[in-house]
Amino acid sequence: MNYPLDFSTVAAYTGTANISQKLTAAVQSGDPPDCITHTESTSALQFLDVLEDVDDLQKTIIKDFGEMYKTAKSLENIDGKWWSVQHFSRAGGYWYREGPFKAVGVDPKNDLTDHDKLLDALVKASNPDKESWGWGITANRSGDGETTVKNAIFLWGAQLNDETGQIVVLNKDPYRQYAIDGLTYLKNIYTDPKYAKILPTGVNAWTDPSNNEAYLAGKIFFSNNAGTMFAKAVFDKNPVKDDTYLMLPPKGMGAGGRVLAGGGAAKRWFVIKGAKNREAAEQLIRYMNSAEIQKEMFKISNGYVYPAYEWGWDEPEIKASDAGSHVTETWRAIQNHESAYTDTYWPAPPSPQVLSLNSSNFWTDMFGEVLGGKSPADAVKSGHERAVRVFKEFGAKGE
C-alpha cells in the first residue's frame, strides 16, 4: 500500500460531538477524514451530504464475496448507488440463559415461540429471593428502551409509515388497534402485580449499560441486547457464556402478531466527502475486507462478528467456534428472515423523518405517557400526530 496511516479511534476523533456533527463540520471546513468505519446510519450521513458514493468499490467486493444479507441493500443502497461498504455483521437480539428455564421444566429452544409463552416461562423461572429475574429489559428513555417499545408495537402488527415512507399510519386501521394492544401488553408487564417477580430492582431507571451489567452478573436470564454483551462474557471467560443463547424474536400476540427480523446495522466503511486520499482509502477498505482479515475477525470475536456476505459461513473460524455454536445458526436465520425487517422505517426504505423520530425518544416518550396514566389509545393518537408534524417538516406528506 505504501501510504502513511494517520489513525484515530472514533471516540478520540469526535470528542464530545456525535459522529454526524463532527463529520458535517469537517466536510464544511474542508478538512474531512478520508474514511471511517462505524455503524452510523448510511442514510443519515448521506442525507447530511457528508459521503462520497462507493458504488464501484462495493460492487467489486460483492463480486469477490457474494451478495449481502437481505436488509443491507435497502439500508445502504440509496437511489441505485452504494454509499457504504459492508464490513461484517454483528450478532444481536434476544438472549437467554438456559439454566433457569430448564430448572422449571421449560425448554427455551422450543417453548418461547410467542410473547405469551415467553411471559409465562419468565414468571415460572424468576426467583427474586435468589436475585434471579427474567425480564431484563427496560422501557426507560434510552436506546434499549426505544427497542423495547418499538418491538411491542411492530411485533403486534403495527407500523409507523406506509410502504412509500411518506404517510404516517400509526393511528390508522388496522395498525391503530395493533399498536394499542402492544402498548397495553407492555404496560401490564411493568404495572400488573402478577409480573412483579420478573422485574429486576430498578429496571425502570436503567440506562443502556444496566442490562449488560445485570446479565453478566448473573442477575437476569433474559434480555434484548447487542452481541457485545455475549462477546464480553466470552472475552472475560464469564461462566454465564456457557448457557447463553441467541433466539429468534418471539411472535407478537393478537390478530396482527408476527415475527420480524433482519440483519440490523453492519459495521461499515464510509468514504467522506472531499477525501484527499480516495485511492488510499479504497485500498485500506479492500485490505480490511480481504478474506484473510475477515477470517481473523471471525476468530477473535467468536459469536459476535459474522459475515455480511454469502462467503464466510463455512469457514472453520465460524464452524469450529465454541461460542458461535450458541449463536451462529440463529443469527444466520435472523439475517435471512423473510420479513427483511429494517427497524421502524419498515416496510419503506430509510428516511430522514423516521431517523429524526428515532433519535428523539419518540417510542419511549409514547410509552412514558402510558405509564403516566394516559390510555394506550390516546398515546398512539398523540404519537401519530407528532410523527405527522415531523414528516411534514422533512417534506414528506405525513397524512
N, C-alpha and C positions, 0 to 999 in steps of 0.2 A: 504493500500500500504506500509506504514511504511518505506518509503525511504526519506531521507532528499532531498529537492529540491533546486538545485542551478540554479536559473532562471536568464536569461538576455534577454533584448529585442535584436532583430537582429541588430538594429542600434547601440546599445551600444557595441555589440559583434564585429561587423565588423569595426567600426570606419570609416576611410577614404577609406578602401578597399571595393571592391564589395564582395558579398557573395561567389562567386566561388573562388576568390583569397584567401579569408580568410579560407575557408574550405580546399582548397588544401594545404595551408601552415600548417594548424592544423593537417591534416592527415599525412603529411610528417614529421612533428616534433613529432608525436606520442602522441599528446595532443588534440584529437578532442572532440567536444561536443558529448553527447550520441545521441541526436536527436534535430531536429529543425522543426519548422513549417514555411512554406514560400510558395511563388508562383513561385519560380525559376523553370526553365525547368528541368523536371526529366531527360530527355535525355542528357542535357548539363552536369548535375552533374554526371550521370552515365558514360558518355564519359570521364570525368576527373578522374574517378576511386576514387570517394570520398564517395560512397554509399555502404551500405550493402543491399542485397535484403530483401524485407519484404513480400515475396510471401505467406508464411503460414498465416501471420497476416492479410494481405489484403483479402485473401480468406475466412478467418474466419469472417471478418466484412461484406463481401458480403453475406455470409450465413445468417447473422443477419438482414441485411437491404435491400437485393436485389441487382440486377445489377446496375451498374453505367450508366450515360448518355453516348451517343454513342461515343463521341470523346475520352473519358477517356482511353479506352483500348489502342488505337493507340498512345496516348501520354505518358502513364505511364507503359505499359506492353512492355518490351523490351526483345526480344529473348525468349518469353514464360514465363517470370518472372515479377512479380510486384516489382518495385523499389521505390515506394512511396505509402503511404496510403492516400486515398482521405478523406478530412475532410468535406468541404462544397463547393458548387459552389457559384460564385459571379456574380450577375446580371450586365450587361453592354451592351453597344452598342449605337444605335441611340436613342436620347431623344428629345422630343419636348414639347413645352408649347402650350396647346390647344387654349388659348385665342386669340393670334394674328392671327391664321389661321381662326378661326370662325368669327372674326370681318370682314373678307373679303370674307365670304361665302365658305370657304374651310373646308371640314370635314377631319381632319388629320387621323382619324381612318380608313378611306376608300379611300381617294383620293391620298395618297402619295405612290402608289404602284411601281412606277418606277422613275428613276432619272430625266427624262424629266418633269414628273408631279410634282415631288418634286421641281425642279428648278423654274418652272412656279409659284408654290404656294409661294415659298420664295420671288420671285420678287413682287408678289401681296401684301404680308403681311409685307414686310420690310418698315420701316419708319425712315430713318436716322435723320430727323428733331426731332424725339422724342427719338433718341438714341435706336432704336429697329431694330436690324439686324437679318437676317435669317441664313446666312452661318457662323455659329460659329465654323469653322473647319479650322485649319492651315495646310499648306503643308511645313512649315518650318522644318529645321533639328532638329527633336525632336521625342519622342515616338509617340505623336499624329500625327505628320506629316507623319511618316512612315505608320501608319494605313491609313491615307487619300490616299496616293499614292497606297498602296497595294490594297485597295478596288477598286479604279478606274481601276486597271489592272485586278484583278481577277473577279470582278463582270461583267466586259465586256467580259469575256470568256477566258482570257489568263491565263497562269500559268508559274511557273519558271522551274519546272523539270517534268520528266515523272513519270509514276507510280512506277518505281523502285527506284526513287530518285538518280539515277546515271547519268542521261543525262539532260543537260540544253536544254530547248525547247522554251525559251522566244522569240527568234528571228527565230523560225521555224514555218512553216504553220501548222495549221491555226492560231496559237497563236500570230504570229507577228502582223497581222492586228488588232486583238482584243486589244493587248497592245497599239498599236499606237492610236487606237480610244479612249481608256480610257484616255491616256495621253492628247490627243487633247481636249477631253471634259473637263478635269480638267484645262488645260491651259486656255480655254475660260472663265471659272469661274473667274479666277484671273486676266485676261487681257482684256476681252471684256467689253467696257464701259457700255453695257446694263445690266451687272451684278454688276456694281459698288455699287449700292444701297444695295445689300445684304451683302456686306463685311464690317465687323466691322473695325474701325480705327486701323491700325497697325497689322492686322491679320497675315501678312506675317512675322512678327517678334515675334509672340507668342512663348512662351515656354509651357511645359506641364501644368502648373497650370493656364495658362491665360484663357482658355475657361471655366474652372471651375469658376474662379472669375467673368468673364463676365456673365455667365449663372446665377449664384447665385445673381448677382446684377441686374438681370432683363434686361440686355442689349442685350442678344441674346435669341432666342427662338427655336433654333435647333442646335444640336451638336452631336458628337460621343465621348463617354467617358466611363470610368469605372463607375460602380454604386456608387462609393464613392461620386460622385457629388450629386446625388439624396439623398444618405444617409446623407450627410452633411446638406442638406436642411431640411430633416425630423428631424434630431437631433436638429438643431437650430430653428425649427419651422418657417423657412423662408417661406413666402407665395408662393414662386414660386413652392413649392412642391404640392400645391393644384391643379394645372393644368398641371403638368409634367407627361408624359407618356413615356414608353419604346415602341419601334416599331421594327418590323422585318426590316432587311436591304431592302431598295428599290432595285428593279431589275435593273441591268445594261442595257445599251442600245445596239442596233445593233444586228447583226446576232448571236453573242456569248453571248448576255445578259442573266444573270441568277441571282438567289438569292442564296447566300452561307451563311450558319450559322452553329454554333456549340457551344458547352458548354464553350469553352475557358479554361483558366487556373484556375483550382480549387485551394483552399487552401489545402496544402498537408503536410503530415508528412514524414520526412526522418529520417532514422537511419544511422548515419555516420560511415564510415569505421573505424574499430578499437575501436568502442564504448566499454567502460569498464563496462558499466552497461546496457547491452542489455535488460535484463529481466525487469528492472525498466523502461526503455524507452518504452517497449511494453505495460507495464501496464498503463503508462501515456497516451499513444495513445488510448488504449482501453477505458479508462475513458473519454477522451475528445471526443471520437466518440460514447459515450453512448447516448441513446435516451434522457435521462434527460438533458444532456449538450447541445445536438443539439437543443432541443426544447427551451431552454433558449436563445440560439444564434438566433434562428428564431424570438424570441420575442423582443430581444433588438436591432436587426438590421433588422427591417421590410423593405421589398423592396430591400434588398441588399444580405443578407445571405439566401441561398436556399439549398435544399438537393442535395447531389451528388449521391444519391442512389434512388431506387424506393420508399423506405419508406420516409415519411415526408410530402409529398404534401397535404395529407388530414388532417394533424394535425391542431388543432384550432389556434395555433400560426401563421400558414400560412394562413389558411382560413379566420380568423377574422381580418386580418391586413388591416387597412385603407390604409396605404402606399402601401402595397402589391397589393391592388386592381388595382393600376396603372401599375403594373409590372408583377405579378405572371404568368398569363396565357401566356403572350408574352415570358417571359423568359423560361417557360417550352417548348414552341414551338421552340425557338431558340436552346435549349439544345437537343431536339429530332428531329431537322431538318434532312430531308432525305439526304442532302449533307454531313453531318457529317464533316463540314469544320474545319480543324485543323491549320489554318494560312498558311504561304507560303510554307511549305513542301508539302501541299496537291497537288495531291492525294496520295503521298507517306508517309511513316512514318517519324518522325523527324530524322534529320541527322545533324552531326556536321558542315558540309559545309554550310547548309542553316542557321543554328544558327549563324555561323560566319558572313554571309552576313547580317542577321537581326540586328546584334549588331554593324554594321559598317556603318549605314545610307545608305545602298545600294539603297533603294527606293527613299528617298528624294534627294540623290545625282543625281539619274537619272532624276527626275523631275526638279531639280535645273538647270540641263543642258538645259532643255526645256525653262524654264523661262529666261535663259541666252542667248537664241537665237538659240540653236541647234534644228533641226527638231525632232519631236517625233520619226520618223523612225530611225534617227541617234542615238538618245538617247537609244532606245531599242537595237540597234545593239551594242553600246558600253557597255550597261549594260549586255547583253548576254555574250560578250567577257570577261568582268570582272568576271561574275559568273563561266564561264568555268575555268578560272585560279584558282579560289578559290576551286572549286570542285576537280580539279586535285591535288591541294596542300593537300587535305584531303584524297587522294587516290581513289576518285571516277573517273569514266571515263570522265565525263564532256561533251564529244561530241562523 
